[in-house]
């Protein structure tokens, strides 16, 4: 019998990329009404029924960014309490937990952040993801991925020229994820450091330039040091 992986947020953008990957695991992608992470009893019941070897926790409230400022309660319920519920259910059965966090948990001023660097989010979205990290950090059978990823093609008509990042496409993260399943701790996931504009321009030469003026919306330089990832995966 194949070992099982449960993917929370199974109908999300990144989960769609995971569905395309061939693996030796049985992959379960439950809908929200089946696995509502804000309801601990539902989470526990689902995990007890299916007994997954690994849980990949993707379920989250993400964009638009201002939603986390407008609806603080929902942001807390889904990203912080929801992650805590998933973590508690994993603890009960000693299930490996892989949590998708974000590079935005870093201060976003100097860039090239290592996994051991100090954390200081600049917006509510990042605070909510860091809140989720707090629960996962308490559970040793876990892996936190601070991911800097975006969809392909780039979803916006313009990109910030004065914002540095380490973007990598969803498809690329999906391909490397299964090489990290047995790892624990924290790993930055991303690509080459460049401006958001220069990243988007590679596949869309018609992308327009934009300039970030307010730092409390997005960090100016949230690029990450990916040497740990590169060493593990033997790339770059």
N, C-alpha and C positions, 0 to 999 in steps of 0.2 A: 504494500500500500504506500502510495506517495505521501510524503510529508506535506502538511498544509501551511499555507500562508494566507492570513486574512489581511485585506487591505481596507482600512477605513477610508471614507471618502471615495468609495469605489466608483462613483460616477463623475469624478472630477477630471480636470484637464490632464494632470500627470498620470492619473490612473489609466486613462485611455491609452497612454503610451506604454504602460506596463502590460496591458492586455496583448500587445503585439509581440512581446518577448517570449521566446520559447524557453521553457525551463522544466526541470525535473520535479518541480513542486506542483501540488494542486493549489491553484490560485482562486481564492474566494473574494468577490467584489460585492459585498452586500449593499443594498440601497439604504438610504437614510432611515426610512420607516422600519427597516428590519434591524439596523444597527445605528441607533441614535446615541451618539457619544455623550450627549448631555444627560442621558438616563442610565445611571450606573446599573440598575437591575437588568435592563435590556442588554447592556454590554456584557455583563457577567453571564447572563443566560446564553447569549450567542457563543461566547468563548467556551463555556462549559459543554455546550452541545457539540461544537465542531473541533474543540481541542487543537487549535493551531500550534505549530512549532514556533512560528514567527508571526508577529503582528507588525505590519508597516502602517504607521499612523499618519495618514494624509489629511483626514477630515479637519477642516479649518475654515474660518472666515478670513478671506484674504482681501481682495479688492472689491470696490474702490477703497483706497486708503482712508479717505475721510469718513467712511462708514464706521470705523473704529472710534472716531471722535464723536460722531453723531449718536451712535448706539453703543455706549460703553458696556451696558449690561449684556447685550448679545455677544460682544467681543469676549467678555469674561466668561460667559456661559459656555461658548463653543471652544475657544482656544485655550483657556486656562482650566476651567472645571472639566470640560470634555476630555482634555489630555490627562488630567488627574484621574478621571474615571477609568480611562483605558489603562493607565499605569497600574492602578489598584487591581484591576481584573487580571493583568499580566502577572502581578506579584503573586496572586492567589494560586496560579498554576505554573509558576516559574517559566512563563512564556517569554521568549526573546522579543524585545520591543525596539523597533527602529522608528525614531521620531524625526520628522522633517521640520527643522527649524529654519532660520533665515540668517543671512549675513548682516541683516539690518540690526541685529542685537549688538553689534560693535558700535563705537562712537561715531564712526564715519567721517573722521577728520583727516587722518594721516594715511589710511589705506594699508594694504599688505598685512592685514591682521592675522595673527597666529591663533590657534585654538586656545592658547593659554593667556591671551591678552585680556585686559579689562573690558567689561561690557557696559554700555550706556546707550540704550536706544534713544532715538530722537522723535519717534512717533508712537502712537498707541498700538498700531499693528505690531511693531517690533516688541513693545512691552508685553503684549498678549502672548507672543511666541516665546518670549523669555520666561513668562509666567509658567507656560507649559514645560519649558526646560527644567524649571525648579523641581517639578514633580518627578520627571524622568531621571534627573541627576540622583535622586534618592534611591533609585533602583539600579543595582549593579549589572543586571543582565539586560543591558540596553546599549543602544548606539544613537547618538545625536548627530544628525547631519545638518550643518549650517550651510544651506544651499543657496547659491546665487544662480537661479535659472529663469528662463522665460520661454514663451511659445515660439514656434517657427511656423509661418513667418512672423516677424515682429508685429505685434498687434496695433501699434500706434502709428500715426502718420508723421510724427516728429519724435526726435530723441534728443536728450540733453547732451550738449557738447561739453559742458563744464561739470559733468558728473562722471566720476570714474567708477568702474564696476568690474566684476569678474564673471559676466554673464556666460552661461552655457545653455544650450537648448535642452528642453525636456527630453527629447529623444536620446540625447547623449547621456544624460543622467540615468535614464532607464536602462541603458546598455551596461553601465558600469555598476549599478546598484547590486546586482546579484554576485558581484565579486567581493562585496563588503558584508555579506550577511553574517559572517562569523566574527566580525570585528566588534569591539566595545569601546566606550568612551565618546570622544567628540572628534569629528573629521569635517574640515571645510571642503565643500564641493564647489568647483567653479572652473573657469577657464582663464585665458590670458587677460591681464589687466589692461583696460582701454576705456575710452569714453563710451558712454551708452550710444552716442551718435556713430562713432567709428565701428562699434559692434554691429549696429543695425544696418549700416551702409554696405556691409559686405554682401548682403543678400538683397538689399533694396537701395540701389543707387539714387533713387528719387526721394529718399527719406529727407525730411526737412530738419534743420537745426532748431533747437530750442535751448533756453538757458534757465537754469534753476536759480531763483532769487531768494526764496525762503527756505532756510535749512531745516525748519521744523516739519517740512513736508517729506523730504528725503535727505539722507546724508550725502555730502558732497563727494566723499571718497570711501565707499564701503568695500573696496576690493579686498580680497582675502589671499593669504599665503596658502598655496595649495601643495607645498612640498611634502606634507604628510600623505595626502591623497596620492601624489605622484609616486612616492616611494612604495606605498602599498600596492598600487596598480601597475608599477613598473612602466610608467609612461613619461612622456616629455623628456 
